Amino acid sequence: MRRLIVLLLLAAVIVAAAVVVVAQPFREAEKPPTATATTGSIEVTVELSGSVEPEETRTVGFETPGTVSEVYVRDEDQVRTGQSLAKLDTSVIDLQVKAAQAALTSARSRYVADRDETTKDLPDAVRNATLDADRAAIAAAQASLAQAREPLQHVTLTAPIDGTVTDVGLETGQRVTGAAVVMGPGAAGLSGTVEIQDLARLRVRAEASEIDLPKLSIGQGATVTLDALEDAQLKGSVCEIGTIGTQVEGVTNYEVTICLPEAEPRLRAGMTATVNVVIARREGVLLVPTEAVRLVDGQATVTVVGGDGRTSDVPVETGLTNGGQTEIVSGLSEGQTIVLPASS
């Protein structure tokens, strides 16, 4: 009998120990996750999408009609301001200049002959009238010569800026009208112009929705990331905000330009960019995870763990929030432990 009692007691102890061992993980699993209220910085940003483009793009064409005789550049050539890009054939103009020069020479010769010989024995009134007519003929010939030479100032197309040639819409033998319009057979697909971009100075052109636009202002800082350069984070600022929107699928977007003062040698025009514009920033403020803040009857509330391990709901006043963190203006102190929602 005594042996049976001992065996029963031993079994009871084993069962009790097993219950404790099994129940312990459940008690630990039931303990809610917590976080600590800390002091730090918070930024609120607006995310925009866009692409990298040159700060300056210039497209130039001939100002006078003619036939292209020389093209000196091709795509990706580096050019300097004033450098020759292309030239028009001047054979017709040269003939017109020579004819005008000959007419001027003849008018001057006639004047000299009339002054020194032809009119010497004529009455003064006739002589003076003849010489006046000769002088008028010289002035007219000079004007005609200047007019004939004027197109020569426009037969050479030059670069208006330092930069890279990104498109050449000219070829030898092409006829242009002087308004960058292509004429003649075989000219299809040619623009009659040369495009130059300043690829040394790049910026990001992005689009902001009409909802985000009021949050943006000139001078706001921005961080630019690029799909093609995952390790690059470029600092910039908002330098232009468009005033005319474009509507796409019922949403109106506005152009926003981000200037990039820092040089990134790997940056290329056309790269896809994501821009985060900082619209608000505070430092040295009390922060908690946003998920810890909930609304109770319209009041922001967090659950605080006391020194005795008990929890209590505390109303708080919130400030900035960026989705991940929320600023606590009042109601909490640094170092307090707060309860987070249990993960599902």
Beta strands, then each sheet from edge to edge (+ up, - down):
strand 1: 34-36
strand 2: 38-54
strand 3: 57-61
strand 4: 66-71
strand 5: 78-79
strand 6: 84-88
strand 7: 156-158
strand 8: 163-168
strand 9: 175-176
strand 10: 182-183
strand 11: 193-197
strand 12: 202-209
strand 13: 221-226
strand 14: 233-241
strand 15: 246-248
strand 16: 251-259
strand 17: 272-289
strand 18: 294-296
strand 19: 299-305
strand 20: 311-315
strand 21: 317-321
strand 22: 325-330
strand 23: 337-339
sheet 1: 1+ 23- 19+ 18-
sheet 2: 1+ 23- 19+ 20-
sheet 3: 15+ 16- 12+ 2- 17+ 13- 14+
sheet 4: 15+ 16- 12+ 2- 17+ 22- 21+
sheet 5: 3+ 11- 8+ 5-
sheet 6: 7+ 6- 4+ 9- 10+
end
